[in-house]
Amino acid sequence: MSWAFRRPERGRNTHLSPHDSFVSRTLDQRKESLYVPSRASSTLNGIENSADDQSRTRWPFNLKSYSPDIDYGKVTADAFDELESELLSDETAVHYLSSSKNLPPDRKRLRISGKALRQLLSSLEAPTNFVSSFCRYYQPSGSGFSSRLHLRQPEFTEFWYVLPVRVQMQCTASVQSHATTIAGSNQMDPFHYLHLEHESLDIRGSQIAVLFQNDYLGKHTTVLAISFQDGRWSKLVNEPRRRIQECLDVLGEDVCGEDPFFVHLVFMTSALRWWRNTLDSFNNQLIAHEKQLQEQMGSSQPVRADLNTIISKALHSMTAHLHRYGSELGYFEDIVAHVTQHHDGFVDDKPPRPRVEMDSHRRVSFGLREVASNLKVIGTFRRELENKTKNLLALVSNDKMVVTNGKITAKLLRATREEAKVFRRIADQQQNLSKSMKEDSVAMKTLATLTMFFLPGTSFAAVLAIPFFGENEWMNDSSKVWLWVVLTIPSTAILFLVYWWRKRQGLRTSRQEEELESGAGDSEKEE
């Protein structure tokens, strides 16, 4: 939205009539509007048809405001060419756009051509750095003042600034549709809009470039405002113009004309309200995320990893936007201080004035102080939101760690369970092996017992069967078998007695060791 306001000379009753022209255009998600009085409409149309228009190759080097030590003409020309190719139309047509009329093919562009806009800026002798700033509105820029003060009388005041604003708009698109657009899928970039899901709102950034010129001796003021606000924000786009018209109607042109700085109050107070509403919705979204996390922490159900991922992504985008909001509010504070400084100089340089004029100056001065105070409060609130966002990110990070640790613990439990199954199978096999070994041991013991029973008999039989005893006739007599029996039975009995005695000794020794160990354990417990 671009419009011009001139303070009328004292004594003239000039109003912004309903017949003044308004131009609107829409480009994708952006819309700019140009508002100029009807007298300027005919001027622009005449400019468009003029054959004596300045050569494009010479602009902006031939501007009276061009100062090579501050401005870089080539960069400004390139920026204007970029603006012309993206936002400006081929022909100038300053009128109301109506759906009932045939619209031009480039209806999505601002209804002013590059030639006409160049001539308009030249006629206003707009500073070159102002042109460069609004042509590249997507880049940060500070405020500035005229670089040609030596060409003006001391009573002439000129400065400009680019005011950053953030507004909230109702979102009617679905959640899935945001991912299909470039801006919606790049919400981490603060240049694009930020979607607040629970509030069903989009926070969109924009800028308002303002050029202010005041000629105290000539008693007229010119304000050129270029607003790069979305076309769907029709009420917001028209709000400054309606409020300025209301000031002229309610306060009167004479009162407003005494201190034309009231125009800046209109822009700043509107921007403050937009910022305040934006941060309030931002806070509501943070509260919604906090409630989600608290419900998840208090639930007996497992922590949802997908919900944590969604909230974490949203909080990271909100953090990035909050950082940019801090920078833009800092620019805003500098602009308020810049305008206040110019206003103080405007008041101090004037000769003694009547009471009505002094009241106008005080009203504007108090208004600027109030704007600075409210802006400070908004900046403090933004820092509070930034700290709250960091706390929520830390909470989400802890939840993600809990989820990750839970997954790892579950994997360890599954692995431990599998390992326990393997150990159980091994234990079963060892138990079976022990049973088999026990059975073998019993068999071996039985065999050893039998062997021990027959060993004395077989031993004496083998001894008596050697050739030494075989040559003796007495020994060869079968009736002497009693000798083998006499030798075998006592030997077997003695052998069994020795076996029984040694086994009993072993049991007694093991019992004594157990008693010693139990006694040592009791003494340790008593100590």
Secondary structure, 3 states (H helix, E strand, C coil): CEEEEECCCCCCCCCCCCCCEEEEEEECCEEEEEEECHHHHHHHHHHHHCCCCCCCCCCCCCCCCCCCCCCCHHHHHHHHHHHHHHHECCCCCCCCCCCCCCCCCCCCCECCCHHHHHHHHHHCCCCHHHHHHHHCCCCCCCCEECCCHHHCCCCEEEEEEEEEEEEEEECCCCHHHHCCCCCHHHCCCCCCCEEECCCCEEEEEEEEEEEEEEECCCCEEEEEEEECCCCCCHHHHHHHHHHHHHHHHHCCHHHHHHCCCHHHHHHHHHHHHHHHHHHHHHHHHHHHHHHHHHHHHHCCCCCCHHHHHHHHHHHHHHHHHHHHHHHHHHHHHHHHHHHHHHHHHHHHCCCCCCHHHHHHHHHHHHHHHHHHHHHHHHHHHHHHHHHHHHHHHHHHHHHHHHHHHHHHHHHHHHHHHHHHHHHHHHHHHHHHHHHHHHHHHHHHHHHHHHHHHHHHHHHHHHHHCCHHHHCCHHHHCHHHHHHHHHHHHHHHHHHHHHHHHHHHHHHHHHHHHHHHHHHHHHHHHHC
